[in-house]
Amino acid sequence: MSRPTPEKLADDVVADIARNLRVDILTMLEKAGSGHPGGSLSAIDIILTLYSGELHYDANNPKWDVRDRFVLSKGHGVPALYAVMAEKGFFAKEDLMTLREIGSPLQGHPANALLPGIEASTGSLGQGLSVAQGIAMAGQMAGSKEDPAWRTYCVLGDGEIQEGQVWEVAMSAPHLGVTNLVAILDWNKGQIDGAVEDVMPIGPIRTRWEAFGWNVVEVNGHDIADIRKGLDAARACTDKPTFIIADTVKGKGVSYMEENLLGWHGATPNKEQLEQAVAELKGGAQ
């Protein structure tokens, strides 16, 4: 099915935008006084890369019939998605500062009834990949298995894939031939209860997903070029769904967050900490 090719920004441009969006994420979280910075900062490079040359979408027509679909299963990381959507013109950037306010469409977890461009309400961890599989199957029905009307991408947290419902999709997607489904694991090693390996080990990740019949790709989740290579490999695979393991750092870009794996899962910076973070991020600009 022919669709306009999405604009593909240069890798260094995407990296520069990602740095600025990290500032937006931390600023909106500081204002809100609650939220999840660690997992938002680990996922921002992945989400921005998807919206910078991979996904077919129209910010002026969020319900475009043949748009590619994106599901953020780790819904607590939605500040990253909001920052990207504002950057891409889905809504005004100043609206970011309404995060978590009563009446705002930018709630603490994605709500598709409130904000055009959000494909699924998520946040009950473990459910998003099932939703994404259904959306991908609908894309095959609207087109064909060989030429689906759209592709579907889903970002999951690593603690999240401890949930049993995820493994039902791991079994069913290859069996049903859902080849237009791409799952991306934000492998930042930490969850609210502790280090992922201490709470419930999920490895060997590659071996397990390959055993279920997925095409598995490993990338550096903070290297734009490497993320794109993974997405290219997913598109090139036409006989299996793809599972991308994106190796990431919780709190990426902010030294005191990177050094404290667990402390910044659900804690927001105060004004002084925000100032330090912004100084580091802006100081890292090339």
C-alpha positions in Angstrom: 0.0 0.0 0.0 1.6 3.3 -1.1 1.9 6.0 1.5 3.9 9.3 1.6 7.4 8.7 3.0 7.8 10.2 6.4 10.4 13.0 6.8 13.7 11.5 7.9 15.8 13.9 10.0 19.6 13.4 10.1 20.9 11.4 13.0 22.8 14.4 14.6 19.7 16.6 14.3 17.6 13.9 16.1 20.2 13.7 18.8 20.2 17.4 19.3 16.4 17.5 19.5 16.4 14.6 22.0 18.7 16.6 24.3 16.3 19.5 24.2 13.3 17.3 24.8 15.0 15.9 27.9 14.9 19.5 29.2 11.2 19.7 28.4 10.5 16.4 30.2 12.3 17.4 33.4 10.7 20.9 33.3 7.2 19.6 33.0 7.8 17.0 35.7 9.3 19.6 38.1 6.2 21.8 37.6 3.8 18.9 38.0 5.6 17.7 41.2 5.0 14.1 40.3 5.8 11.6 37.5 8.5 9.3 36.2 11.7 10.9 35.0 14.0 7.8 34.9 12.0 5.8 32.4 11.0 8.9 30.3 14.7 9.8 29.8 15.6 6.2 28.9 12.9 6.0 26.2 13.1 9.5 24.6 15.7 8.6 21.9 13.7 5.6 20.9 10.4 7.4 20.6 11.8 10.5 18.9 13.6 8.3 16.3 10.3 6.5 15.6 8.6 9.9 14.9 11.6 11.2 12.9 11.5 9.1 9.8 10.0 5.7 10.7 6.3 6.2 11.5 3.9 7.4 8.8 1.7 9.9 10.5 0.1 13.3 10.0 0.1 15.6 13.1 -2.7 17.7 11.5 -4.8 14.6 10.9 -4.1 12.2 13.8 -6.9 9.8 12.7 -5.4 9.4 9.2 -6.7 5.9 8.2 -3.4 4.4 7.1 -1.1 6.0 9.7 1.3 3.7 11.5 0.3 3.1 15.1 2.5 3.6 18.2 1.5 2.2 21.6 3.5 3.2 24.7 2.8 0.2 26.9 5.0 1.6 29.7 2.5 4.4 30.1 4.3 6.0 33.1 7.0 7.1 30.5 4.4 9.3 28.7 6.3 12.6 29.4 8.7 11.4 26.7 5.8 10.8 24.2 4.2 14.1 25.1 7.5 15.9 24.5 7.9 14.3 21.1 4.2 14.9 20.1 4.6 18.6 20.9 7.9 18.8 19.0 6.1 17.2 16.0 3.1 19.6 16.1 0.3 17.5 17.6 -0.3 20.3 20.1 1.3 23.5 21.3 4.5 23.2 23.3 3.2 25.4 26.1 0.6 22.7 26.8 3.4 20.5 28.1 3.3 22.6 31.3 -0.2 21.3 32.0 1.0 17.8 32.7 -1.1 16.0 35.3 -3.3 19.0 35.9 -7.1 18.4 36.3 -8.8 18.9 33.0 -5.5 18.6 31.0 -5.4 16.1 28.1 -1.8 15.4 29.2 -2.5 13.0 32.1 0.1 11.0 34.0 -0.6 8.0 31.8 -1.7 8.1 28.1 -5.5 8.6 27.6 -6.6 8.2 24.0 -10.1 9.7 24.7 -8.4 13.0 25.8 -5.5 13.6 23.4 -5.6 13.0 19.6 -2.6 11.1 18.5 -2.6 8.7 21.5 -3.6 5.3 20.1 -4.2 3.5 23.4 -4.8 4.2 27.0 -2.0 2.5 28.9 -0.4 2.3 32.2 -1.7 -1.0 33.6 1.5 -2.7 32.8 1.6 -5.8 30.6 -1.4 -5.0 28.5 0.0 -2.7 25.8 1.5 -5.4 23.6 -1.8 -7.2 23.4 -3.4 -4.0 22.3 -0.7 -3.4 19.7 -1.1 -7.0 18.4 -4.8 -6.4 17.8 -4.1 -3.1 16.1 -1.5 -4.8 13.9 -3.9 -7.5 13.0 -6.5 -4.9 12.0 -3.8 -3.4 9.7 -3.5 -6.8 8.0 -7.2 -7.0 7.6 -7.5 -3.5 6.2 -4.8 -4.4 3.7 -3.3 -7.9 3.5 -0.7 -9.9 5.4 1.7 -9.3 2.5 0.9 -5.6 2.3 -0.7 -4.3 5.6 -2.4 -0.9 5.7 -0.1 0.1 8.6 2.6 -1.1 10.9 2.4 -1.1 14.7 5.1 -0.3 17.1 5.0 -0.9 20.9 7.5 0.3 23.5 7.6 -1.9 26.7 9.5 -1.5 30.0 11.8 -4.3 31.1 10.1 -4.8 34.4 6.8 -4.8 32.5 7.7 -8.0 30.6 7.6 -9.9 33.8 3.8 -9.8 33.3 2.2 -13.0 32.0 0.0 -11.3 29.4 3.2 -10.2 27.6 4.1 -13.8 27.1 0.7 -14.7 25.6 1.6 -12.2 22.8 5.1 -13.7 22.6 3.4 -17.0 21.7 0.5 -15.8 19.6 2.0 -13.1 17.4 4.4 -15.5 15.5 1.7 -18.2 15.4 -0.8 -15.8 13.9 1.7 -14.3 11.5 1.5 -10.7 12.8 4.6 -9.6 10.8 3.7 -5.9 10.9 4.2 -5.8 14.7 7.4 -4.4 16.2 8.0 -4.6 20.0 10.8 -2.4 21.4 12.1 -3.2 24.9 13.4 -0.2 26.9 16.0 -2.2 28.7 17.0 0.2 31.5 17.5 -2.5 34.1 15.3 -0.9 36.9 11.7 -1.0 38.0 9.8 0.5 40.9 10.6 -2.4 43.3 14.3 -2.6 42.5 16.7 -3.9 39.9 14.9 -6.0 37.3 17.3 -8.9 37.8 16.6 -8.9 41.6 12.8 -8.6 41.3 12.4 -11.2 38.5 15.1 -12.0 36.0 13.9 -11.6 32.3 17.0 -13.1 30.6 18.4 -14.5 28.5 16.1 -12.0 26.6 17.2 -12.7 23.1 17.1 -16.5 23.5 13.7 -16.5 25.0 12.0 -14.3 22.4 13.7 -16.1 19.5 12.4 -19.4 21.0 8.9 -18.0 20.6 9.5 -17.3 17.0 10.4 -13.6 16.9 13.0 -11.8 14.8 15.2 -10.4 17.6 17.5 -7.3 17.1 19.8 -5.7 19.7 20.6 -2.0 19.6 22.0 0.8 21.7 18.9 2.6 22.7 20.7 6.0 22.9 22.4 5.8 19.5 20.1 7.2 16.8 21.9 5.4 13.9 21.8 2.1 15.8 18.1 2.5 16.6 17.5 3.1 12.9 19.5 0.0 11.9 17.2 -2.0 14.2 14.1 -0.5 12.7 15.5 -1.2 9.2 16.0 -4.8 10.2 12.4 -5.0 11.5 11.0 -3.7 8.2 13.2 -6.1 6.2 11.8 -9.1 8.1 8.6 -10.1 6.4 7.9 -13.5 8.0 8.0 -12.8 11.7 7.1 -10.1 14.2 10.3 -8.2 15.5 11.4 -7.7 19.0 14.1 -5.0 19.4 16.1 -5.0 22.6 17.2 -1.4 23.2 20.0 -1.2 25.8 19.3 2.0 27.7 20.2 3.9 30.9 17.6 5.0 33.3 17.7 8.8 33.7 20.0 9.1 30.6 21.6 12.5 30.3 21.5 13.5 33.9 24.4 12.4 36.0 22.7 12.1 39.4 19.8 10.2 37.9 22.1 7.8 36.0 24.0 7.1 39.2 20.9 6.2 41.2 19.1 3.4 39.3 16.1 3.2 41.6 15.8 6.6 43.2 14.5 8.4 40.1 11.9 5.9 38.9 9.1 8.0 40.3 10.6 11.0 42.0 10.7 14.4 40.4 13.5 17.0 40.6 13.2 20.1 42.7 14.1 23.5 41.3 17.8 23.2 42.2 18.0 19.7 40.8 16.3 20.8 37.6 18.8 23.6 37.2 21.7 21.2 37.5 20.1 18.8 35.0 19.4 21.5 32.5 23.0 22.8 32.9 24.3 19.3 32.2 22.1 18.7 29.2 22.8 22.1 27.6 26.5 21.7 28.4 26.5 18.5 26.4 25.3 20.2 23.2 27.8 20.1 20.4 
